[in-house]
Amino acid sequence: MKFRNNEEDYIKSIYAFIESFGEANENLISADLKVSMPTVSEYLNKLEKRNIIKKLNRKILLTGYGHNLALPIVRKHRISEVFAVKMLDVPWEESHDAVMDLEHTINENYFNNLLRNLGNPQKCPHGNPINPGKSIFDIKLENASNGSYKISRITYENKKLLRELADMQILPESSIKVVIDGEPVIINDNGELKITGKNKSSIRIKSD
């Protein structure tokens, strides 16, 4: 099925929010894609009419059909992120935004070749599986107790959060300590970072 670029971006954004927080909404999509709320509402209505999304009050969810459409789109994005970091030296924290146009310029038939030439990586630079939907055994930071962990992945790639983690040299597989001080605090040799809001859900950790 042929997509217009902005349609891919909507579907990808919705998938990312659902993966991270269980649902999307118009405010989140508007901020993520940097488009006005009326534009988002209009476009979501089109996706709903085509049975790609469903609305439950303010919640935006993918239908089964929409979920299946999202998987190859997300896969292309994650392969593009690996290419940007590995071949173009794009900083880890900027790779998500850097490939928003790039991934639309490469014919989708060539992505398997690109993946092979990159060494068949299994994960994007932020730790998410190249093939989305693959089971990963980790937990949300918000569900952690005090202890030692490793960073597993960042499911919603918020640039500000990624930069803060990069400044502390906290990447997937980095060892950290978690201390609950009202909000979870991530600690390593480079300092500490209190995680608030939705970032507590998008940071996934696993036993060290």
C-alpha positions as CSV (number, residue, x, y, z in Angstrom):
1,M,0.0,0.0,0.0
2,K,1.4,3.4,-1.0
3,F,1.5,6.1,1.7
4,R,1.9,9.8,1.5
5,N,4.8,10.8,3.7
6,N,2.7,12.7,6.2
7,E,0.4,9.7,6.5
8,E,3.4,7.5,7.5
9,D,4.5,10.1,10.0
10,Y,1.0,10.1,11.7
11,I,0.9,6.3,11.9
12,K,4.4,6.1,13.2
13,S,3.8,8.8,15.8
14,I,0.6,7.1,17.0
15,Y,2.4,3.7,17.2
16,A,5.2,5.3,19.3
17,F,2.8,6.8,21.8
18,I,0.8,3.6,22.1
19,E,4.0,1.6,22.6
20,S,5.2,4.0,25.3
21,F,2.0,5.1,27.0
22,G,-0.7,2.7,25.9
23,E,-2.5,5.4,23.8
24,A,-2.1,8.5,21.8
25,N,-4.1,11.7,21.8
26,E,-4.4,14.8,19.6
27,N,-2.2,17.0,21.9
28,L,0.7,14.5,21.8
29,I,0.5,14.0,18.1
30,S,0.3,17.8,17.4
31,A,3.4,18.4,19.5
32,D,5.3,15.5,18.0
33,L,4.6,16.3,14.4
34,K,4.6,20.1,15.0
35,V,1.3,20.7,13.3
36,S,-1.8,22.5,14.5
37,M,-4.5,20.8,16.4
38,P,-7.2,21.5,13.7
39,T,-4.8,19.9,11.1
40,V,-4.3,16.9,13.4
41,S,-8.1,16.5,14.0
42,E,-8.8,16.6,10.2
43,Y,-6.1,14.1,9.4
44,L,-7.2,11.7,12.2
45,N,-10.7,11.8,10.9
46,K,-9.4,10.6,7.5
47,L,-7.5,7.7,9.2
48,E,-10.5,6.8,11.2
49,K,-12.7,6.6,8.1
50,R,-10.2,4.2,6.6
51,N,-10.2,2.0,9.7
52,I,-6.6,2.7,10.5
53,I,-7.3,4.3,13.9
54,K,-10.2,4.2,16.4
55,K,-11.2,6.9,18.9
56,L,-12.3,6.1,22.4
57,N,-13.2,9.5,23.8
58,R,-9.9,11.3,23.6
59,K,-7.8,8.2,23.3
60,I,-6.4,7.4,19.8
61,L,-5.6,3.7,19.2
62,L,-4.6,1.8,16.1
63,T,-7.0,-0.8,14.8
64,G,-5.6,-4.3,14.0
65,Y,-5.4,-3.2,10.4
66,G,-3.6,0.1,11.4
67,H,-1.2,-1.8,13.6
68,N,-0.2,-4.1,10.7
69,L,0.3,-1.0,8.5
70,A,2.5,0.6,11.2
71,L,5.0,-2.2,11.6
72,P,6.9,-1.8,8.3
73,I,6.8,2.0,8.7
74,V,8.4,1.8,12.1
75,R,10.9,-0.8,10.9
76,K,12.1,1.6,8.1
77,H,12.4,4.4,10.7
78,R,14.6,2.3,13.0
79,I,16.8,1.1,10.2
80,S,17.2,4.7,9.1
81,E,18.2,5.7,12.6
82,V,21.0,3.0,12.6
83,F,22.2,4.3,9.2
84,A,22.2,7.9,10.5
85,V,24.3,7.1,13.6
86,K,26.6,4.5,12.1
87,M,27.3,5.9,8.7
88,L,26.6,9.7,9.0
89,D,27.8,10.2,12.6
90,V,24.5,11.8,13.6
91,P,24.5,12.1,17.4
92,W,22.5,9.5,19.2
93,E,20.0,12.0,20.6
94,E,19.4,13.6,17.2
95,S,18.9,10.5,15.1
96,H,15.1,10.2,15.5
97,D,14.5,13.7,14.1
98,A,17.4,13.5,11.6
99,V,15.8,10.7,9.6
100,M,12.2,12.0,9.4
101,D,12.8,13.0,5.8
102,L,15.6,10.5,4.9
103,E,13.4,7.5,5.5
104,H,10.9,8.7,2.9
105,T,13.6,9.2,0.2
106,I,14.8,5.6,0.1
107,N,12.7,3.2,-1.9
108,E,11.2,0.8,0.6
109,N,12.3,-2.2,-1.5
110,Y,16.0,-1.4,-0.6
111,F,15.6,-1.4,3.2
112,N,16.5,-5.0,3.5
113,N,19.7,-4.3,1.5
114,L,20.5,-1.4,3.8
115,L,19.9,-3.5,6.9
116,R,22.2,-6.2,5.6
117,N,25.0,-3.7,4.7
118,L,24.7,-2.2,8.2
119,G,25.5,-5.7,9.7
120,N,21.9,-6.8,10.4
121,P,21.5,-4.9,13.7
122,Q,18.7,-6.1,15.9
123,K,18.0,-2.8,17.5
124,C,17.8,0.9,16.7
125,P,20.2,3.3,18.5
126,H,17.6,3.8,21.3
127,G,17.4,0.0,22.0
128,N,14.0,-0.6,20.3
129,P,13.8,-3.8,18.1
130,I,14.3,-3.3,14.4
131,N,11.3,-5.5,13.9
132,P,8.7,-3.8,16.0
133,G,6.4,-6.0,18.1
134,K,9.2,-8.3,19.1
135,S,8.9,-9.3,22.8
136,I,11.4,-7.6,25.1
137,F,11.5,-8.4,28.8
138,D,12.0,-5.1,30.5
139,I,10.0,-2.8,32.8
140,K,9.0,0.8,32.8
141,L,11.1,3.0,35.0
142,E,8.0,4.1,36.8
143,N,7.6,0.6,38.1
144,A,11.1,0.2,39.4
145,S,12.2,0.0,43.0
146,N,15.6,1.1,44.4
147,G,18.4,-0.9,42.9
148,S,20.8,-1.5,40.1
149,Y,19.7,-1.9,36.5
150,K,20.6,-1.5,32.9
151,I,19.0,0.8,30.4
152,S,17.0,-1.4,28.0
153,R,15.5,1.1,25.6
154,I,13.8,4.5,25.1
155,T,10.4,3.8,23.6
156,Y,9.4,7.4,22.9
157,E,12.4,9.2,21.6
158,N,11.9,12.7,23.1
159,K,14.9,14.8,22.0
160,K,15.2,16.7,25.3
161,L,15.2,13.4,27.2
162,L,17.7,11.8,24.8
163,R,20.1,14.8,25.1
164,E,19.9,14.7,28.9
165,L,20.7,10.9,28.9
166,A,23.5,11.5,26.3
167,D,25.1,14.2,28.4
168,M,25.4,11.6,31.2
169,Q,26.6,8.9,28.8
170,I,23.5,6.8,29.5
171,L,22.7,4.7,26.4
172,P,21.1,1.2,26.0
173,E,23.0,-1.4,28.1
174,S,24.4,1.3,30.4
175,S,24.5,0.4,34.1
176,I,22.6,2.7,36.4
177,K,21.2,2.9,39.9
178,V,17.6,3.9,40.5
179,V,16.6,5.7,43.7
180,I,13.0,6.6,44.3
181,D,12.8,10.1,45.7
182,G,9.2,10.9,45.1
183,E,10.1,10.5,41.4
184,P,12.7,8.0,40.1
185,V,16.2,9.3,40.0
186,I,18.7,7.7,37.6
187,I,22.3,7.7,38.9
188,N,25.7,6.9,37.3
189,D,29.3,8.1,37.7
190,N,28.4,11.2,35.7
191,G,25.7,12.5,38.0
192,E,22.0,12.0,38.6
193,L,18.8,12.8,36.7
194,K,15.3,12.9,38.1
195,I,12.7,11.5,35.6
196,T,9.2,13.0,35.7
197,G,6.0,12.8,33.7
198,K,5.7,10.5,30.7
199,N,9.4,9.9,30.5
200,K,9.0,7.5,33.4
201,S,7.0,5.3,31.1
202,S,9.2,5.7,28.0
203,I,12.5,4.7,29.7
204,R,12.6,0.9,30.0
205,I,15.1,-0.9,32.3
206,K,16.1,-4.4,33.0
207,S,18.1,-6.3,35.7
208,D,21.8,-5.5,35.7
